Amino acid sequence: MHATGWKRFRHRLELFGVKLLSWLPLVLPYRWSIKAGGLFGAFAFDAVRIRRRVTLDNLERAFGDTIGEAERVRIGRRSYVNFAKSMVEFASLRRLSAERLREMVRFHGMEHVDAALAEGKGLVAVTGHFGSWELLGASVAARGVPIDFLIGEQTNNLVDDYMNGLRRSVGIGLIAKGVAVRGVFRSLKKNRLVAILSDQDARKSGIFVDFFGIPSSTHPGAAQFVWKIGCPMIFASIVRREDETHDVWFNPAMRADTGAEGEGEIFRLTSALMKELESVIRDHPDHYFWAHRRWKTKPPE
């Protein structure tokens, strides 16, 4: 098959896989569909073994010899299960009313969000690939908070369009990374909440801060916006319960010291975000998406 033809076929196959997950809630009761998604995740870890080695290596790097091989495998499997469940939840967004979302997700620390938005400068909310992060954003929108996602572009445009359609269906605005600076500034000036995922390897464009004690190339964008605009920033996380409902936690707001030197403040704020993410991961290691090559970029000698 020609390279272009193979790429087109692979993209359609990936879209089929995404739509297969969205099909589950149509034929099964909602909670059963979430459980079925978990079975897909376990199958991917145990049989297909997609990025299993990356996952286990990352767990060993993060936790060292504090956990053994059997525990790393258990956490890795649970990570895949939680990720698959989260994707079913994401694919179900069009079927979940705002009232249903409010029933499914309990909020803690919402007073920090309310106080931050009351300042009128907008709010940067940062999380990682932890828990059901898409459901976190949808549940914020369901509470009437004006929210925009800063999104990257997927290599598969078919999947990208499908995912963005799901986000728009629950009232989430989208800011493409190609116009990130202008789009984020515009959103914050309208006193909206801008949600950013800041935990992926940032390659040469990142700054190196500690994550599990390892220098990690990290996107400084969230801290840069806070420094330039003077708006507050909050770390958020979402944790799954046994009954497939969730708890969302908002930490107290951080702010830049506008009297301090910019580069140092951006480093300080980015480091603080990674420490808060690391803290929730240590409490719930099976909620994190360990399959990403987080430490791929090495710091300069």
Helices and strands as residue ranges (DSSP letters): H 3-27, H 30-43, I 44-48, H 52-63, G 64-66, H 69-91, G 93-95, H 98-104, E 105-108, H 110-118, E 123-127, H 133-142, E 147-151, H 157-169, E 173-176, G 177-179, H 180-189, E 193-197, G 203-205, E 207-211, E 214-218, H 221-229, E 233-240, E 246-250, H 262-283, G 285-287
